[in-house]
């Protein structure tokens, strides 16, 4: 299956094989299960769960009082004191993840930085800043609002601060497609490199919404788990007893490079960004398409762009959030897209069972873990999966215990409110099409 694109040099149509190949060379992670590539990977293989009682505010009468918080993060390790005071937590995560990713890639921004860019996904932005300034407005009046309110709160400031702090002067953007934001950012950033607009891009997502408004809003939707007495087992994707997701936060950015750029500087890639698919459900503002057709088309688009067949998919890091409706709908989409025979053989897990649902950061975190799965030959498990719901059967669930396996080709799924579907396909470089 060939996917045709516009070649920038000539304005004529060309296959992806005429465009530059894109590889992952660095990973920066700030998550509820740890900070840094190796720490997070070891935690994921150990089945560490980042859920616990909310500490960032008093949940009081809310039906949910648990979340997956980042509790080992010190912004002063990545920013000076003035910047720490002026950046909302989500932007702090972006700068930290960016620095960690560049360090992991052993890469310094060279020249004027014009060949280095960033696309950082974020579903909401500075929710704490917003709620704090709402309090100022109602208690003290509009004339007492902070002049930094807007440039601290808006979602694009994660990418902006990564650019400002790291000297990135290439393509710079923000994707705001709810829970699909991180994957959209990675796919769009890879295209910037393929089309020759940049040599290096930081891409992924960030989010920090564990506030009374954030948790309260999702509690009002009855989307959150209320397993408050046992937070470690609250996130239960695909399990028959799942009752909603656990709110998470964090940041994850990947260093994407053209293969030529990585080879020139002697850097061995972690894996290749082989394909990308993006579709819309046109179905409902919150529920995903129950037929699975639109998410399946996104998966097929990513597989086709990689020049692969459905039988080639070894592993899927599922979007599965542990909601009663979302999990079976994703399994339906996998079976619709891959076909029931291939779906039955593909290994599937949801790492949200450990780090929670990090919204705009979810795609970044999960694509990073998918890349590490390919690099290390171990598939992280869905923890807390004790009894697979019959409506979630039909795929090969990796339950509770990591599985050693050679993974040559994998998908990271991300589906967001509003019907946004984004799928990133990653491949072992030696086997990439």
KANORNOR-V109254 format. One record per backbone hydrogen bond with DSSP energy under -0.5 kcal/mol. NH is the residue of the N-H (numbers start at 0). CO is the residue of the C=O. Records with the same first field share a line. If there is no record, write none. Layout:
# KANORNOR-V109254
NH=CO + CO
This chain:
# KANORNOR-V109254
4=13
6=4 + 11
10=6
13=4
15=2
17=14
18=15
19=193
22=256
23=270
24=22 + 254
25=254
27=252
29=250
30=33
33=30
35=28
39=35
40=36
41=37
42=38
43=39
44=40
45=41
46=42 + 43
47=42
49=353
51=66
53=64
58=56
61=58
66=51
67=246
68=49 + 66
70=68
74=72
76=73
77=74
78=74
83=79
84=80
85=81
86=82
90=87
91=87
92=88
93=89
94=90
95=91
96=92
97=93
98=94
99=95
100=96
101=97
102=98
103=99
104=100
105=102
106=101
112=109
115=112
116=199
117=170
118=201
119=172
120=118 + 203
121=174
125=152
126=124
129=125
130=126
131=127
132=128
133=129
134=130
135=131
136=132
137=133
138=134
139=135
140=135 + 136
143=140
144=141
148=145
151=147 + 148
152=148
153=149
156=153
157=154
159=155
160=156
161=157
162=158
163=159
164=160
165=161
166=162
167=162
168=112 + 166
169=112 + 115
172=117
179=176
180=177
183=179
184=180
185=181
186=182
187=183
188=184
189=185
190=186
191=187
192=188
193=189
194=190
195=192
196=191
197=191
198=114
199=114
200=255
201=116
202=253
203=118
204=251
205=120
206=249
210=208
214=210
215=210 + 211
216=212
217=213
218=214
219=215
220=216
221=218
222=217
223=217
224=244
227=225
229=226
230=227
232=229
233=230
234=230
235=233
238=235
239=386
241=238
242=243
243=321
244=222
246=244
247=356
248=67
249=206
250=29
251=204
252=27
253=202
254=25
255=200 + 253
256=22
257=198
258=20
261=257
262=258
263=259
264=260
265=262
266=261
267=265
268=266
269=23
270=23
271=426
272=21
273=271 + 424
274=424
276=422
278=420
280=418
291=288
295=291
296=292
297=293
298=294
299=295
300=296
301=297
302=298
303=299
304=300
305=301
306=303
307=302
311=308
312=309
313=311 + 408
314=408
315=346
316=410
317=315 + 348
326=322
328=324
329=325
330=326
331=327
332=328
333=329
334=330
335=331
336=332
337=333
338=334
342=338
343=339
344=340 + 341
345=341 + 342
346=313
347=395
348=315
350=348
352=349
353=350
354=350
355=351
356=245
357=355
360=357
361=358
362=358
364=360
365=361
366=362
367=363
368=364
369=365
370=366
371=367
372=368
373=369
374=370
375=371
376=372
377=372
378=402
379=377
381=397
382=380
384=381
385=383
388=237
391=388
392=389
393=394
395=342 + 345
396=394
397=347
398=396
399=381 + 397
400=398
402=378
404=376
406=404
407=405
409=425
410=314
411=423
412=316 + 410
413=421
415=419
417=284
418=415
419=415
420=278 + 418
421=413
422=276
423=411
424=274
425=409 + 423
426=271
427=407
430=427
431=427 + 428
